[in-house]
Amino acid sequence: MAGYQYLKGNPRPHRFIVKRKGHRTLTKAFVIKDDGERWAREQERSIDLTGIPIGIDKLADTPVEAIVDRYLNEITPTKTNESETYTLERFKVFAKGKSLASFAREDAYAYRAKRLRDTWRGPQGNWKTAKPIKASTVKREMVVLHHVFETAREQWGYDNLTNPFAGKVNRIKGSKRQRSRRLEEGELERLIEACKKCLGLNRTYIPLAIYLTVETGMRLDEIFNLTWEDLDVVNRRIEIRKSKTDHVSEYDGRTIVMSVRAMLHASRLPHQLKAIHGEFSVQPSDAVFPMTKDAFEQAFDDVLTRAKITADKRGERLQFRDLRREANSRFDQMLTVAECELMLGHKGNGTNAIYRTAALKLIQDKLDEYHLGKTLAQVEAEREPLTFEGQLVWVTNSPEGRVISFPAIDASNEIKTKRKANAAE
């Protein structure tokens, strides 16, 4: 039963108090007593229907690590950003020994200040290359931590939990600055030339990744999630099964167009694997890039050094993610907004699923005209030779396939055969 107090001389003299064990106390004052009684009954009925949330005492007994671990197990696997795991594991060390009741806003500010003082030593942990953590990086981490506490409040029953990362703690001076670095004139050619000095199959993997990003706009995470069955060299399609923005889209992943250059690099990879190993034998589910992202980033950094690509006028040195910005800039010149969204996987995604096949064909023709001056279908019909990196690649309109200089068709057919056999089992 709700408590009642009469406040003599107060313009709202009728004060009602709703108390339930494990629930925060609710109070409200009214001018008319009947209105207060109705309000109190509604609050008690709401508590009865929704149940008693986790109380303050329970929050005091629950360590911060508990909700972070649950988030790592349930929410993080649905995303593609591996850095989120590092962010949360780092935060667990800072919050060790603190409960959900004792971790307050001042602790959130203290963690923010600590991260702004930290330095980044590069993927190899070299102190000589140490530099301060950027404000934009800390802002992204604050957003992740804010979501951890909000998820606990909204989905896991911690109604009485206060989110210490809400509000001004997320406002960090300088965090809204965005990179504007893109390829300058001649830099792409220098990158590809520098790739020729890579060791082993990196001579193929690095330029393939570069062309996949520059000409299709794929993210590095999406590239490393590619399997052999995701590459359709014959029809020039790439199936991206898991994307960064899947959680805000109506569907998982997306299908994009493989440009001519990306197609030719992808079709050359089976040939090089066969030359090195004596055979081309992969399973459809095998990763196209059999290396870690750290190893790839180190190899790409070496390519930048050999290509003598320095910082631009703003002091920004080229990074692999800048190649996606280059792709976006190129798409702006030849594609519509909806087509750009489809290729880049932006969450707006103005292209409806029923029109996606037609859109991909249109995008493919536009990309061909950008690189070749005409569509590849026109090149096939005219039986013109196609030059690729100084080599003559003959293109035919034969129904068996297009590129006959590289064993792309055989490789694709072998992968499709294995996929059907696995499905049958």
C-alpha positions as CSV (number, residue, x, y, z in Angstrom):
1,M,0.0,0.0,0.0
2,A,1.3,3.4,-1.0
3,G,2.3,5.9,1.8
4,Y,0.6,9.3,2.1
5,Q,1.7,12.6,3.5
6,Y,-0.3,15.8,3.8
7,L,2.0,18.9,3.3
8,K,0.3,21.8,5.0
9,G,0.7,25.1,3.2
10,N,2.2,23.5,0.1
11,P,0.5,24.2,-3.3
12,R,0.6,20.4,-3.9
13,P,-0.3,19.2,-0.4
14,H,-1.0,15.5,-1.2
15,R,2.2,13.5,-1.4
16,F,2.2,9.8,-2.2
17,I,5.1,7.4,-1.7
18,V,5.4,4.0,-3.4
19,K,8.0,1.7,-1.7
20,R,8.9,-1.8,-2.7
21,K,11.9,-3.8,-1.5
22,G,14.6,-3.9,-4.2
23,H,13.0,-1.0,-6.1
24,R,13.8,2.7,-6.0
25,T,11.3,4.7,-4.0
26,L,8.8,6.7,-6.1
27,T,7.3,9.9,-4.8
28,K,5.0,12.5,-6.3
29,A,2.9,15.4,-5.0
30,F,-0.6,16.3,-6.3
31,V,-3.1,19.1,-5.9
32,I,-6.1,16.7,-5.8
33,K,-5.9,13.7,-3.6
34,D,-7.8,11.4,-6.0
35,D,-5.3,12.0,-8.7
36,G,-2.5,10.9,-6.3
37,E,-4.3,7.7,-5.4
38,R,-4.8,6.8,-9.0
39,W,-1.1,7.5,-9.7
40,A,0.0,5.3,-6.8
41,R,-2.2,2.4,-7.9
42,E,-0.8,2.6,-11.4
43,Q,2.8,2.5,-10.1
44,E,2.1,-0.5,-7.9
45,R,0.4,-2.3,-10.8
46,S,3.3,-1.6,-13.1
47,I,5.7,-3.0,-10.6
48,D,3.6,-6.1,-10.2
49,L,3.5,-6.7,-13.9
50,T,7.1,-6.1,-14.7
51,G,8.5,-7.7,-11.6
52,I,11.1,-6.4,-9.1
53,P,14.2,-5.2,-10.9
54,I,17.7,-6.0,-9.5
55,G,18.0,-3.9,-6.4
56,I,20.8,-1.8,-5.0
57,D,22.0,-4.6,-2.7
58,K,22.4,-6.9,-5.7
59,L,24.3,-4.2,-7.6
60,A,26.7,-3.9,-4.7
61,D,27.4,-7.7,-4.9
62,T,27.8,-7.7,-8.7
63,P,31.3,-6.8,-10.1
64,V,31.6,-4.6,-13.1
65,E,33.5,-7.5,-14.8
66,A,30.2,-9.5,-14.8
67,I,28.4,-7.4,-17.3
68,V,31.5,-6.8,-19.3
69,D,32.1,-10.6,-19.6
70,R,28.5,-11.2,-20.5
71,Y,28.7,-8.4,-23.2
72,L,31.9,-10.1,-24.6
73,N,30.1,-13.4,-24.8
74,E,26.7,-12.4,-26.1
75,I,27.1,-9.0,-28.0
76,T,30.6,-8.7,-29.3
77,P,30.5,-11.9,-31.4
78,T,27.7,-10.4,-33.4
79,K,30.1,-7.6,-34.6
80,T,33.2,-7.6,-36.8
81,N,35.3,-5.1,-34.9
82,E,38.0,-7.0,-33.1
83,S,39.3,-3.9,-31.3
84,E,36.1,-3.9,-29.2
85,T,37.5,-7.0,-27.4
86,Y,40.7,-5.2,-26.6
87,T,38.8,-2.2,-25.3
88,L,36.6,-4.2,-23.0
89,E,39.5,-6.4,-21.7
90,R,41.5,-3.2,-20.9
91,F,38.5,-1.7,-19.1
92,K,38.1,-4.9,-17.0
93,V,41.6,-4.3,-15.6
94,F,40.8,-0.7,-14.7
95,A,37.4,-1.7,-13.1
96,K,38.8,-4.7,-11.2
97,G,37.4,-4.9,-7.6
98,K,34.6,-2.4,-8.2
99,S,30.9,-3.3,-8.1
100,L,28.2,-1.9,-10.2
101,A,27.0,0.1,-7.3
102,S,30.4,1.7,-6.5
103,F,31.5,2.4,-10.1
104,A,30.4,6.0,-10.4
105,R,30.7,8.8,-12.9
106,E,34.0,10.0,-11.4
107,D,35.4,6.6,-12.2
108,A,34.3,7.0,-15.8
109,Y,36.0,10.4,-16.0
110,A,39.1,8.9,-14.5
111,Y,39.2,6.1,-17.1
112,R,38.7,8.6,-19.8
113,A,41.6,10.8,-18.5
114,K,43.8,7.7,-18.2
115,R,43.2,6.7,-21.9
116,L,43.9,10.2,-23.1
117,R,47.3,10.0,-21.4
118,D,48.1,6.5,-22.8
119,T,50.4,6.0,-25.8
120,W,50.1,3.7,-28.8
121,R,53.2,1.8,-29.7
122,G,52.1,0.3,-33.0
123,P,51.3,-3.3,-33.9
124,Q,54.8,-4.4,-32.9
125,G,54.9,-2.5,-29.6
126,N,57.9,-0.4,-30.6
127,W,58.5,2.4,-28.1
128,K,60.3,4.4,-30.9
129,T,57.0,4.8,-32.7
130,A,54.9,5.6,-29.6
131,K,52.4,8.3,-30.0
132,P,49.5,9.6,-27.9
133,I,46.1,8.0,-28.2
134,K,43.8,10.1,-30.3
135,A,40.7,11.8,-28.9
136,S,38.6,10.1,-31.5
137,T,39.9,6.7,-30.5
138,V,39.0,7.4,-26.8
139,K,35.5,8.6,-27.9
140,R,34.9,5.3,-29.7
141,E,35.9,3.4,-26.6
142,M,33.5,5.5,-24.5
143,V,30.7,4.7,-26.9
144,V,31.3,1.0,-26.5
145,L,31.4,1.2,-22.7
146,H,28.2,3.3,-22.7
147,H,26.5,0.6,-24.7
148,V,27.7,-2.1,-22.2
149,F,25.9,-0.4,-19.3
150,E,22.8,0.5,-21.4
151,T,22.5,-3.1,-22.6
152,A,22.7,-4.3,-18.9
153,R,19.9,-1.8,-18.0
154,E,17.6,-2.5,-20.9
155,Q,18.1,-6.2,-21.6
156,W,19.5,-7.9,-18.5
157,G,17.2,-6.5,-15.7
158,Y,19.6,-4.0,-14.1
159,D,16.9,-1.2,-14.0
160,N,18.4,0.5,-11.0
161,L,21.9,0.7,-12.6
162,T,23.1,4.2,-13.4
163,N,25.2,4.5,-16.6
164,P,28.4,6.3,-15.6
165,F,29.3,6.8,-19.3
166,A,26.2,8.7,-20.1
167,G,26.2,12.5,-20.8
168,K,29.2,14.8,-20.8
169,V,31.8,12.0,-20.2
170,N,31.4,11.1,-23.9
171,R,32.1,14.7,-25.1
172,I,35.9,14.8,-25.7
173,K,37.5,17.9,-27.3
174,G,39.0,17.1,-30.7
175,S,37.1,13.8,-31.0
176,K,35.1,14.9,-34.0
177,R,38.1,15.5,-36.3
178,Q,38.0,13.1,-39.2
179,R,40.7,11.9,-41.5
180,S,40.7,13.2,-45.1
181,R,43.7,11.3,-46.5
182,R,43.2,9.6,-49.8
183,L,45.5,8.5,-52.6
184,E,47.4,11.2,-54.3
185,E,48.4,11.1,-57.9
186,G,50.7,8.2,-58.7
187,E,50.5,6.7,-55.2
188,L,48.5,3.6,-56.2
189,E,51.0,2.8,-59.0
190,R,53.8,3.1,-56.5
191,L,52.0,0.9,-54.0
192,I,51.5,-1.9,-56.6
193,E,55.1,-1.6,-57.8
194,A,56.4,-1.8,-54.2
195,C,54.2,-5.0,-53.7
196,K,56.5,-6.8,-56.3
197,K,59.2,-6.9,-53.7
198,C,57.0,-8.6,-51.1
199,L,58.1,-12.1,-50.0
200,G,56.2,-15.2,-51.1
201,L,52.5,-15.0,-51.7
202,N,52.3,-11.5,-50.2
203,R,53.2,-10.4,-53.8
204,T,49.7,-11.4,-54.6
205,Y,47.8,-11.0,-51.3
206,I,48.7,-7.4,-50.7
207,P,47.9,-6.0,-54.2
208,L,44.6,-8.1,-54.2
209,A,43.6,-6.5,-50.8
210,I,44.5,-3.1,-52.1
211,Y,42.4,-3.5,-55.3
212,L,39.5,-5.0,-53.3
213,T,39.4,-2.0,-51.1
214,V,40.1,0.8,-53.7
215,E,37.7,-0.6,-56.3
216,T,34.9,-2.2,-54.2
217,G,35.2,-0.3,-50.9
218,M,35.5,-3.4,-48.7
219,R,36.6,-3.0,-45.1
220,L,39.6,-4.9,-43.9
221,D,37.5,-7.0,-41.6
222,E,35.3,-8.0,-44.5
223,I,38.3,-8.9,-46.6
224,F,39.7,-11.2,-43.9
225,N,36.3,-12.8,-43.5
226,L,36.2,-13.8,-47.2
227,T,36.2,-17.5,-48.0
228,W,36.8,-19.1,-51.5
229,E,33.1,-19.7,-52.1
230,D,32.4,-16.0,-51.5
231,L,34.4,-15.1,-54.7
232,D,32.5,-15.6,-57.9
233,V,35.2,-14.7,-60.4
234,V,33.1,-15.8,-63.4
235,N,30.1,-13.6,-62.6
236,R,32.3,-11.0,-60.9
237,R,30.5,-11.0,-57.6
238,I,31.7,-10.9,-54.0
239,E,29.4,-12.2,-51.2
240,I,30.1,-10.4,-47.9
241,R,28.4,-12.6,-45.3
242,K,29.2,-10.5,-42.2
243,S,29.4,-6.7,-42.2
244,K,30.0,-4.1,-39.6
245,T,26.5,-2.6,-40.0
246,D,24.5,-5.8,-40.0
247,H,23.0,-5.0,-36.6
248,V,21.3,-1.9,-38.1
249,S,20.4,-3.4,-41.5
250,E,17.4,-5.4,-42.5
251,Y,19.6,-8.3,-43.7
252,D,23.0,-9.8,-43.1
253,G,25.9,-9.0,-45.3
254,R,25.6,-7.8,-48.9
255,T,26.6,-8.8,-52.5
256,I,28.9,-6.4,-54.4
257,V,30.5,-6.1,-57.8
258,M,34.1,-7.3,-58.4
259,S,35.9,-4.8,-60.6
260,V,38.0,-5.9,-63.6
261,R,41.3,-5.4,-61.8
262,A,40.1,-7.1,-58.6
263,M,38.8,-10.0,-60.8
264,L,42.1,-10.4,-62.6
265,H,44.1,-10.4,-59.3
266,A,41.7,-12.8,-57.7
267,S,41.9,-15.1,-60.7
268,R,45.7,-15.1,-60.6
269,L,45.8,-16.3,-57.0
270,P,44.8,-20.0,-57.7
271,H,47.5,-20.0,-60.4
272,Q,50.2,-18.9,-58.0
273,L,49.0,-21.3,-55.3
274,K,49.3,-24.1,-57.8
275,A,52.7,-23.0,-58.9
276,I,54.0,-23.0,-55.3
277,H,52.3,-26.1,-53.9
278,G,52.0,-28.1,-57.0
279,E,48.2,-28.2,-56.8
280,F,45.3,-25.9,-56.1
281,S,43.3,-27.6,-53.3
282,V,41.1,-25.6,-51.0
283,Q,37.7,-26.1,-49.4
284,P,34.9,-23.6,-50.1
285,S,35.0,-22.5,-46.4
286,D,38.7,-21.9,-46.4
287,A,39.8,-18.3,-45.9
288,V,41.1,-16.5,-49.0
289,F,43.7,-14.6,-46.8
290,P,45.5,-17.2,-44.6
291,M,47.2,-14.7,-42.4
292,T,46.5,-12.6,-39.3
293,K,45.5,-9.0,-39.6
294,D,48.6,-7.9,-37.7
295,A,50.8,-9.7,-40.2
296,F,49.0,-8.1,-43.1
297,E,49.3,-4.6,-41.6
298,Q,53.0,-5.1,-41.0
299,A,53.4,-6.2,-44.6
300,F,51.4,-3.2,-45.8
301,D,53.5,-0.9,-43.7
302,D,56.6,-2.3,-45.3
303,V,55.0,-1.6,-48.7
304,L,54.4,2.0,-47.8
305,T,58.0,2.4,-46.7
306,R,59.3,0.9,-50.0
307,A,56.9,3.1,-52.0
308,K,58.2,6.1,-50.2
309,I,54.7,7.4,-49.5
310,T,55.0,10.1,-46.9
311,A,52.5,12.2,-44.9
312,D,50.3,14.8,-46.8
313,K,50.1,18.5,-46.1
314,R,48.0,17.8,-43.0
315,G,50.6,15.4,-41.6
316,E,48.5,12.3,-42.2
317,R,50.3,9.3,-43.4
318,L,48.4,6.9,-45.6
319,Q,46.7,4.0,-43.8
320,F,45.0,1.0,-45.3
321,R,41.6,2.3,-44.2
322,D,42.1,5.4,-46.3
323,L,41.8,3.3,-49.4
324,R,38.1,2.8,-48.6
325,R,37.8,6.6,-48.5
326,E,39.4,6.6,-51.9
327,A,36.8,4.1,-53.1
328,N,34.0,6.3,-51.7
329,S,35.4,9.3,-53.5
330,R,35.6,7.5,-56.8
331,F,32.0,6.1,-56.4
332,D,30.8,9.6,-55.9
333,Q,31.9,10.4,-59.4
334,M,30.1,7.6,-61.2
335,L,27.4,6.0,-58.9
336,T,24.2,7.2,-57.4
337,V,23.8,7.6,-53.6
338,A,21.9,4.3,-53.4
339,E,24.5,2.4,-55.4
340,C,27.3,3.9,-53.2
341,E,25.4,2.6,-50.1
342,L,25.0,-0.8,-51.6
343,M,28.7,-1.1,-52.4
344,L,30.1,0.4,-49.2
345,G,27.5,-1.2,-46.9
346,H,26.4,2.0,-45.3
347,K,23.5,1.6,-42.9
348,G,21.3,3.9,-45.0
349,N,21.2,1.3,-47.8
350,G,18.6,3.0,-50.0
351,T,18.6,0.1,-52.5
352,N,15.7,-2.3,-51.9
353,A,16.5,-6.0,-52.0
354,I,14.2,-6.7,-54.9
355,Y,16.2,-4.3,-57.1
356,R,19.6,-5.4,-55.9
357,T,20.4,-7.7,-58.8
358,A,19.6,-5.1,-61.4
359,A,21.6,-2.5,-59.4
360,L,24.6,-4.7,-59.4
361,K,24.6,-5.1,-63.1
362,L,24.3,-1.4,-63.5
363,I,27.2,-0.8,-61.1
364,Q,29.3,-3.4,-62.9
365,D,28.8,-1.6,-66.2
366,K,29.7,1.8,-64.7
367,L,32.9,0.4,-63.1
368,D,33.9,-1.1,-66.4
369,E,33.4,2.2,-68.3
370,Y,35.4,4.0,-65.6
371,H,38.4,1.7,-66.0
372,L,38.1,0.4,-69.6
373,G,36.1,3.2,-71.4
374,K,33.5,0.5,-72.2
375,T,31.8,-2.4,-70.6
376,L,33.6,-5.8,-70.5
377,A,30.7,-7.2,-72.4
378,Q,31.5,-4.8,-75.3
379,V,35.2,-5.8,-75.1
380,E,34.1,-9.4,-75.4
381,A,31.8,-8.8,-78.3
382,E,34.5,-6.9,-80.2
383,R,37.0,-9.6,-79.2
384,E,39.5,-6.9,-78.2
385,P,42.6,-7.8,-76.3
386,L,42.7,-6.5,-72.7
387,T,46.1,-5.4,-71.2
388,F,46.6,-5.9,-67.5
389,E,49.8,-4.7,-65.7
390,G,51.7,-4.8,-69.0
391,Q,50.5,-8.3,-69.9
392,L,48.1,-9.2,-72.6
393,V,44.9,-10.9,-71.3
394,W,42.7,-12.2,-74.0
395,V,39.0,-11.9,-73.4
396,T,36.5,-14.1,-75.2
397,N,32.7,-14.2,-75.4
398,S,32.8,-18.0,-75.0
399,P,30.0,-19.3,-72.7
400,E,32.6,-21.3,-70.7
401,G,34.1,-18.1,-69.2
402,R,35.9,-14.9,-69.8
403,V,39.5,-14.8,-68.7
404,I,41.5,-17.6,-70.3
405,S,45.0,-16.6,-69.3
406,F,44.4,-17.6,-65.6
407,P,42.7,-20.7,-64.3
408,A,39.9,-18.8,-62.7
409,I,37.1,-20.8,-64.3
410,D,38.5,-24.2,-63.3
411,A,39.1,-22.9,-59.7
412,S,35.6,-21.6,-59.4
413,N,34.1,-24.8,-60.8
414,E,36.2,-26.9,-58.4
415,I,35.0,-24.8,-55.4
416,K,31.3,-25.1,-56.5
417,T,31.7,-28.8,-56.8
418,K,33.1,-29.2,-53.3
419,R,30.4,-27.0,-51.9
420,K,27.7,-29.1,-53.5
421,A,29.4,-32.3,-52.2
422,N,29.6,-30.9,-48.7
423,A,25.9,-29.9,-48.8
424,A,24.9,-33.4,-49.9
425,E,26.7,-34.9,-46.9
